[in-house]
Amino acid sequence: LILVSAIGAAALAQPSSAEHTKLAKLEQAYKTSKVSFTKKPKDPKVRKAYVAATVSFGTATMLAGSLPPRQKYPTALRLYREALKVDPKNKEALDNKKQIESIYESMGKPIPK
């Protein structure tokens, strides 16, 4: 029973292959859209795709149960801030950014820059 518990705990600490695959795909979409945005920052379709990919990757990172908070929250926060520079009114990015900042504040920790 102790061995099973240890194996179970170790399994929880690692991203599931489905979660890992999802995060990898979202990260690739984010990187691809960022390259396009860098080339055509004024194109409305490119801007919209970049913001959508950035927010999607941020949300998946924030909600990833297998990632430790010290990894997922700063990463998601950075992604939301990046998206908000392009679309300051993006509701999902605003709401989730505020939620992460609230988590840090409630723990008495500084909000990552």
C-alpha atoms as an extended CHARMM CRD file, in Angstrom:
* protein
*
       113  EXT
         1         1  LEU       CA              0.0000000000        0.0000000000        0.0000000000  PROA      1               0.0000000000
         2         2  ILE       CA              2.8340000000        2.4380000000        0.7630000000  PROA      2               0.0000000000
         3         3  LEU       CA              4.4600000000        1.6810000000       -2.5870000000  PROA      3               0.0000000000
         4         4  VAL       CA              1.1720000000        2.2810000000       -4.4040000000  PROA      4               0.0000000000
         5         5  SER       CA              0.7320000000        5.5890000000       -2.5700000000  PROA      5               0.0000000000
         6         6  ALA       CA              4.2630000000        6.6390000000       -3.4750000000  PROA      6               0.0000000000
         7         7  ILE       CA              3.7020000000        5.7280000000       -7.1170000000  PROA      7               0.0000000000
         8         8  GLY       CA              0.3790000000        7.5640000000       -7.1150000000  PROA      8               0.0000000000
         9         9  ALA       CA              1.9710000000       10.6920000000       -5.6600000000  PROA      9               0.0000000000
        10        10  ALA       CA              4.7750000000       10.5440000000       -8.2130000000  PROA      10              0.0000000000
        11        11  ALA       CA              2.2420000000       10.1710000000      -11.0160000000  PROA      11              0.0000000000
        12        12  LEU       CA              0.3780000000       13.2480000000       -9.7850000000  PROA      12              0.0000000000
        13        13  ALA       CA              3.5630000000       15.2890000000       -9.8360000000  PROA      13              0.0000000000
        14        14  GLN       CA              4.0700000000       14.5950000000      -13.5460000000  PROA      14              0.0000000000
        15        15  PRO       CA              1.8450000000       16.0130000000      -16.2710000000  PROA      15              0.0000000000
        16        16  SER       CA             -0.4430000000       13.4030000000      -17.7310000000  PROA      16              0.0000000000
        17        17  SER       CA              0.4350000000       12.6290000000      -21.3040000000  PROA      17              0.0000000000
        18        18  ALA       CA             -2.8930000000       14.1280000000      -22.4240000000  PROA      18              0.0000000000
        19        19  GLU       CA             -2.2520000000       17.3030000000      -20.4440000000  PROA      19              0.0000000000
        20        20  HSD       CA              1.3580000000       17.4370000000      -21.6130000000  PROA      20              0.0000000000
        21        21  THR       CA              0.2260000000       17.0330000000      -25.2460000000  PROA      21              0.0000000000
        22        22  LYS       CA             -2.4110000000       19.7530000000      -24.8620000000  PROA      22              0.0000000000
        23        23  LEU       CA              0.0660000000       22.1860000000      -23.2930000000  PROA      23              0.0000000000
        24        24  ALA       CA              2.6590000000       21.4400000000      -25.9820000000  PROA      24              0.0000000000
        25        25  LYS       CA              0.1260000000       22.0870000000      -28.7640000000  PROA      25              0.0000000000
        26        26  LEU       CA             -1.0530000000       25.3180000000      -27.1570000000  PROA      26              0.0000000000
        27        27  GLU       CA              2.5350000000       26.4380000000      -26.6390000000  PROA      27              0.0000000000
        28        28  GLN       CA              3.3220000000       25.7690000000      -30.2930000000  PROA      28              0.0000000000
        29        29  ALA       CA              0.2130000000       27.6950000000      -31.4060000000  PROA      29              0.0000000000
        30        30  TYR       CA              1.2750000000       30.5670000000      -29.1440000000  PROA      30              0.0000000000
        31        31  LYS       CA              4.8270000000       30.6130000000      -30.5520000000  PROA      31              0.0000000000
        32        32  THR       CA              3.5760000000       30.4400000000      -34.1380000000  PROA      32              0.0000000000
        33        33  SER       CA              1.0790000000       33.2480000000      -33.5930000000  PROA      33              0.0000000000
        34        34  LYS       CA              3.7400000000       35.3580000000      -31.8730000000  PROA      34              0.0000000000
        35        35  VAL       CA              6.0120000000       35.0580000000      -34.9090000000  PROA      35              0.0000000000
        36        36  SER       CA              3.1380000000       36.1180000000      -37.1800000000  PROA      36              0.0000000000
        37        37  PHE       CA              2.2560000000       38.9940000000      -34.8550000000  PROA      37              0.0000000000
        38        38  THR       CA              5.8740000000       40.1630000000      -34.8190000000  PROA      38              0.0000000000
        39        39  LYS       CA              5.8340000000       40.2720000000      -38.6280000000  PROA      39              0.0000000000
        40        40  LYS       CA              2.3890000000       41.8960000000      -38.9940000000  PROA      40              0.0000000000
        41        41  PRO       CA              1.5020000000       43.6470000000      -35.7190000000  PROA      41              0.0000000000
        42        42  LYS       CA             -1.1220000000       45.8920000000      -37.3660000000  PROA      42              0.0000000000
        43        43  ASP       CA             -3.0750000000       43.0800000000      -39.0720000000  PROA      43              0.0000000000
        44        44  PRO       CA             -6.3490000000       42.6860000000      -37.1180000000  PROA      44              0.0000000000
        45        45  LYS       CA             -6.6710000000       38.9580000000      -37.8660000000  PROA      45              0.0000000000
        46        46  VAL       CA             -3.0870000000       38.2880000000      -36.7960000000  PROA      46              0.0000000000
        47        47  ARG       CA             -3.5710000000       40.3650000000      -33.6160000000  PROA      47              0.0000000000
        48        48  LYS       CA             -6.7630000000       38.4930000000      -32.7540000000  PROA      48              0.0000000000
        49        49  ALA       CA             -5.1520000000       35.0810000000      -33.3710000000  PROA      49              0.0000000000
        50        50  TYR       CA             -2.1270000000       36.0440000000      -31.2720000000  PROA      50              0.0000000000
        51        51  VAL       CA             -4.2410000000       37.1970000000      -28.3340000000  PROA      51              0.0000000000
        52        52  ALA       CA             -6.4400000000       34.0860000000      -28.5400000000  PROA      52              0.0000000000
        53        53  ALA       CA             -3.4460000000       31.7410000000      -28.6370000000  PROA      53              0.0000000000
        54        54  THR       CA             -1.7020000000       33.5880000000      -25.8040000000  PROA      54              0.0000000000
        55        55  VAL       CA             -4.7720000000       33.5620000000      -23.5530000000  PROA      55              0.0000000000
        56        56  SER       CA             -5.5440000000       29.9080000000      -24.3440000000  PROA      56              0.0000000000
        57        57  PHE       CA             -2.0090000000       28.8600000000      -23.4640000000  PROA      57              0.0000000000
        58        58  GLY       CA             -2.1320000000       30.9960000000      -20.3110000000  PROA      58              0.0000000000
        59        59  THR       CA             -5.4060000000       29.4810000000      -19.1520000000  PROA      59              0.0000000000
        60        60  ALA       CA             -4.3120000000       25.9190000000      -19.8350000000  PROA      60              0.0000000000
        61        61  THR       CA             -1.1010000000       26.5960000000      -17.9200000000  PROA      61              0.0000000000
        62        62  MET       CA             -2.9550000000       28.2060000000      -15.0220000000  PROA      62              0.0000000000
        63        63  LEU       CA             -5.3800000000       25.2740000000      -14.7560000000  PROA      63              0.0000000000
        64        64  ALA       CA             -2.8270000000       22.4850000000      -15.2770000000  PROA      64              0.0000000000
        65        65  GLY       CA             -3.2980000000       20.3260000000      -12.2070000000  PROA      65              0.0000000000
        66        66  SER       CA              0.0390000000       18.6380000000      -12.6410000000  PROA      66              0.0000000000
        67        67  LEU       CA              2.1390000000       21.8020000000      -12.7000000000  PROA      67              0.0000000000
        68        68  PRO       CA              3.2840000000       23.2300000000       -9.3640000000  PROA      68              0.0000000000
        69        69  PRO       CA              1.9230000000       26.6800000000       -8.4730000000  PROA      69              0.0000000000
        70        70  ARG       CA              5.4250000000       28.1900000000       -8.5360000000  PROA      70              0.0000000000
        71        71  GLN       CA              5.6190000000       27.2390000000      -12.2100000000  PROA      71              0.0000000000
        72        72  LYS       CA              2.0990000000       27.7030000000      -13.5280000000  PROA      72              0.0000000000
        73        73  TYR       CA              1.0600000000       31.0020000000      -11.9410000000  PROA      73              0.0000000000
        74        74  PRO       CA              4.0470000000       33.1620000000      -12.9770000000  PROA      74              0.0000000000
        75        75  THR       CA              3.9470000000       31.6970000000      -16.4840000000  PROA      75              0.0000000000
        76        76  ALA       CA              0.2110000000       32.2650000000      -16.8780000000  PROA      76              0.0000000000
        77        77  LEU       CA              0.5080000000       35.7670000000      -15.4350000000  PROA      77              0.0000000000
        78        78  ARG       CA              3.2310000000       36.6350000000      -17.9530000000  PROA      78              0.0000000000
        79        79  LEU       CA              1.0680000000       35.3220000000      -20.8110000000  PROA      79              0.0000000000
        80        80  TYR       CA             -2.0000000000       37.2730000000      -19.6770000000  PROA      80              0.0000000000
        81        81  ARG       CA              0.0370000000       40.4720000000      -19.3980000000  PROA      81              0.0000000000
        82        82  GLU       CA              1.4110000000       39.8590000000      -22.8780000000  PROA      82              0.0000000000
        83        83  ALA       CA             -2.0970000000       39.4290000000      -24.2940000000  PROA      83              0.0000000000
        84        84  LEU       CA             -3.3840000000       42.5050000000      -22.4430000000  PROA      84              0.0000000000
        85        85  LYS       CA             -0.6990000000       44.6930000000      -24.0350000000  PROA      85              0.0000000000
        86        86  VAL       CA             -2.3410000000       43.9510000000      -27.3800000000  PROA      86              0.0000000000
        87        87  ASP       CA             -5.9530000000       43.7020000000      -26.1940000000  PROA      87              0.0000000000
        88        88  PRO       CA             -6.3440000000       45.5590000000      -22.8770000000  PROA      88              0.0000000000
        89        89  LYS       CA            -10.0480000000       44.6790000000      -22.6670000000  PROA      89              0.0000000000
        90        90  ASN       CA             -9.7140000000       40.9020000000      -23.0670000000  PROA      90              0.0000000000
        91        91  LYS       CA            -12.0660000000       39.6590000000      -20.3520000000  PROA      91              0.0000000000
        92        92  GLU       CA            -10.5200000000       36.2120000000      -19.8360000000  PROA      92              0.0000000000
        93        93  ALA       CA             -7.0130000000       37.6230000000      -19.5410000000  PROA      93              0.0000000000
        94        94  LEU       CA             -8.1540000000       40.4080000000      -17.1990000000  PROA      94              0.0000000000
        95        95  ASP       CA            -10.1660000000       38.0880000000      -14.9520000000  PROA      95              0.0000000000
        96        96  ASN       CA             -7.4750000000       35.4230000000      -14.7180000000  PROA      96              0.0000000000
        97        97  LYS       CA             -4.7040000000       37.9890000000      -14.1850000000  PROA      97              0.0000000000
        98        98  LYS       CA             -6.6840000000       39.4370000000      -11.2720000000  PROA      98              0.0000000000
        99        99  GLN       CA             -7.3070000000       35.9520000000       -9.8800000000  PROA      99              0.0000000000
       100       100  ILE       CA             -3.6050000000       35.0600000000       -9.9100000000  PROA      100             0.0000000000
       101       101  GLU       CA             -2.6830000000       38.3970000000       -8.3480000000  PROA      101             0.0000000000
       102       102  SER       CA             -5.2960000000       37.7500000000       -5.6310000000  PROA      102             0.0000000000
       103       103  ILE       CA             -3.7270000000       34.3640000000       -4.9010000000  PROA      103             0.0000000000
       104       104  TYR       CA             -0.3360000000       35.9770000000       -4.3540000000  PROA      104             0.0000000000
       105       105  GLU       CA             -1.8380000000       38.7500000000       -2.2230000000  PROA      105             0.0000000000
       106       106  SER       CA             -3.7730000000       36.2650000000       -0.0670000000  PROA      106             0.0000000000
       107       107  MET       CA             -0.5320000000       34.3920000000        0.6290000000  PROA      107             0.0000000000
       108       108  GLY       CA              1.2820000000       37.6250000000        1.4550000000  PROA      108             0.0000000000
       109       109  LYS       CA              3.7210000000       37.0500000000       -1.3940000000  PROA      109             0.0000000000
       110       110  PRO       CA              4.8940000000       39.6240000000       -3.9250000000  PROA      110             0.0000000000
       111       111  ILE       CA              3.1910000000       39.4600000000       -7.3120000000  PROA      111             0.0000000000
       112       112  PRO       CA              5.7400000000       38.3570000000       -9.9420000000  PROA      112             0.0000000000
       113       113  LYS       CA              6.8560000000       41.0640000000      -12.3520000000  PROA      113             0.0000000000
